[in-house]
Amino acid sequence: WLSADESLRGVRRGGSGNLTKEKELEIPLSFTDNLSHQVKLEMHTLRGDVVKTLMNGTITGPASASWDGRNDQGANVAPDIYLLRSQIDGKPQPIIKILLVR
């Protein structure tokens, strides 16, 4: 359902792969139908703690979400491996690993 895969093809990154405020991780979303879907996207630590909720709502058609390396309180998070967890219509999707470097 999601157009992003494990390698995140099509994701815009900085030349060095760093995620900064100027170069955010872009997550394109695309569905094969024209129906509305409930989408939830969250960045998690490896321990499972929610760092940032990127999307939690209904979308129809193409959409995108982005992450600038900040948590829900607006503070920069530490360089580490993070997990992009997603649900579409309540069904968990494959987890994608994101390496954040500064």
N, C-alpha and C positions, 0 to 999 in steps of 0.2 A: 504494500500500500504506500509506503513512504518511498520517495525517490532517492533518499540518502541510503547508502549501503555502508558496510563495515569500513571501506576505504574512504568514505565521504567524498566520492568523486563529485566535482562540480562545486565543492565548498571553497569559498574565497578565503585565502589566507595571505598573510604577509610573506615577503620573500624568504624569511628565515623560518617560517612556520609559527612565529610568535603570535599569540592572541593578545592584542592591545586594544585600547579604546578606539584607536583609529582603524584597526584591522580586526574586526569581530568575526567570530565563527558564524557563518550563514548556514542555516539548515533549511533547504527547500523541501516543501511538502507538495505532493501531487497525488490526486486520486483518479482512478479510471472511470468513475461515474460522476454525475452532476448532483449527487445527493449531499446533504449536510452530514457532517461527522463530528462527533465529540472527540477532541484531541487534547491530550495532556502530555507535555514535554517537560522533563525535569533533569537538571544536572545533579548527580550524586557523588559523594566521596566513595572510595572503595569500601568503607565501612557501612555504606548505605544511607548516610545522612543526606538530607536534601540541602543542596547548596543554593540552587536558584530554580524557580519555576519559570520556564520560558513561555509556556502557553498552557492555558486551561480553559477551553471554551469550544464553541461550535464554529466550524469553518465549512465553507462551500467553495469548491474550486481550488486553484493554486493559492498557496500562502507560503510564508517563510517566518522563521524565528531566528533570533541571533543571540549570541552570548559574548560578552566583552570581558569575561574573566572576573566578574564581580558576583558577590552573593546577593541574596534578597535584601540585605541592609545597605547595599551599595559599596561595600568594602572589597578591595582586591583580595582574591583568594590566593593561597600559596601555590607555587608551581608543583604540579603533581599529576597523577592520572585521575581523570574523572569519568564517570559513566553517564551517558545520555540514555535515560530510560523514557520510554514512550508507551502510551496507550491510545488505541483508536477504538472508539465505541466500547470502552471498557476492557478491551482485549490487549494484554501486554504484547509488545513488539520486540524484535531482537535488540539487545543492548549494544550500544556502540561506545567504544573506548575513545577518550579524548585526552591527549597529552598537552598540558598547559605548560609552556615555558615562557620565561620573561627575560 
